[in-house]
Amino acid sequence: MKYVYIPKGVCSRQFTFEIEDGKITSLEVIGGCNGNLKGISSIVKGMDIDKVIEAFDGISCGPKPTSCPDQIAQALKAYKEER
């Protein structure tokens, strides 16, 4: 299932997930730190969404109270709530 999320408070402008059976099959990020987000997208591929939420929830970026990984966790929480 395709799921699109617009992150808040970070440089990234959009996350597009493909999720099947509770696992991320792909993650495409528009905007943000290209190399870092390509790495994160590669790491989360095949992971259970609950494990990603547990690992990324609450991570900050410098003085910001959130980060792209935290916003990925927020996106996955929203996905779960909508299902």
C-alpha positions as CSV (number, residue, x, y, z in Angstrom):
1,M,0.0,0.0,0.0
2,K,1.3,3.4,-0.9
3,Y,1.2,6.0,1.9
4,V,2.2,9.7,1.5
5,Y,3.1,11.9,4.4
6,I,4.0,15.6,4.6
7,P,6.6,16.0,7.4
8,K,6.5,19.1,9.7
9,G,9.4,21.1,11.0
10,V,12.2,19.5,8.8
11,C,13.8,20.1,5.5
12,S,12.2,17.1,3.8
13,R,9.0,18.0,2.0
14,Q,7.4,14.6,1.5
15,F,7.7,10.9,2.4
16,T,6.2,8.2,0.1
17,F,6.1,4.8,1.7
18,E,5.2,1.4,0.2
19,I,4.0,-0.8,3.1
20,E,3.0,-4.5,2.9
21,D,2.1,-6.7,5.8
22,G,3.4,-4.2,8.4
23,K,6.8,-3.9,6.7
24,I,8.3,-1.0,4.7
25,T,9.1,-2.2,1.2
26,S,10.3,1.2,0.1
27,L,10.7,4.8,1.2
28,E,11.2,7.8,-1.1
29,V,12.0,11.2,0.4
30,I,11.7,14.5,-1.4
31,G,13.9,17.2,0.0
32,G,16.2,17.0,3.0
33,C,19.8,15.7,3.3
34,N,20.0,13.5,0.2
35,G,22.7,11.2,1.2
36,N,21.5,10.7,4.8
37,L,17.9,10.0,3.7
38,K,19.0,7.6,1.0
39,G,20.8,5.7,3.7
40,I,17.8,5.8,6.1
41,S,15.6,4.6,3.2
42,S,17.9,1.7,2.6
43,I,18.1,0.8,6.3
44,V,14.3,0.8,6.8
45,K,13.5,-1.3,3.7
46,G,12.1,-4.7,4.9
47,M,11.7,-3.5,8.5
48,D,8.6,-3.8,10.6
49,I,7.0,-0.4,11.1
50,D,6.8,-0.8,14.9
51,K,10.6,-1.4,15.0
52,V,11.2,1.8,12.9
53,I,8.9,3.8,15.2
54,E,10.7,2.5,18.3
55,A,14.2,3.4,16.8
56,F,13.3,6.8,15.3
57,D,10.7,8.3,17.6
58,G,12.0,11.4,19.5
59,I,15.2,12.0,17.6
60,S,16.0,15.7,17.3
61,C,18.1,17.6,14.8
62,G,20.2,20.3,16.3
63,P,18.0,22.7,18.2
64,K,14.8,21.5,16.5
65,P,12.5,19.3,18.6
66,T,12.1,16.9,15.6
67,S,14.2,15.4,12.8
68,C,13.6,13.5,9.5
69,P,13.9,10.1,11.4
70,D,11.4,11.4,14.0
71,Q,9.1,12.5,11.3
72,I,9.3,9.1,9.7
73,A,8.2,7.7,13.1
74,Q,5.3,10.2,13.2
75,A,4.3,9.3,9.6
76,L,4.2,5.6,10.5
77,K,2.2,6.3,13.7
78,A,-0.3,8.3,11.5
79,Y,-0.4,5.4,9.0
80,K,-1.3,3.0,11.9
81,E,-4.0,5.3,13.2
82,E,-5.6,5.6,9.8
83,R,-5.7,1.9,9.2
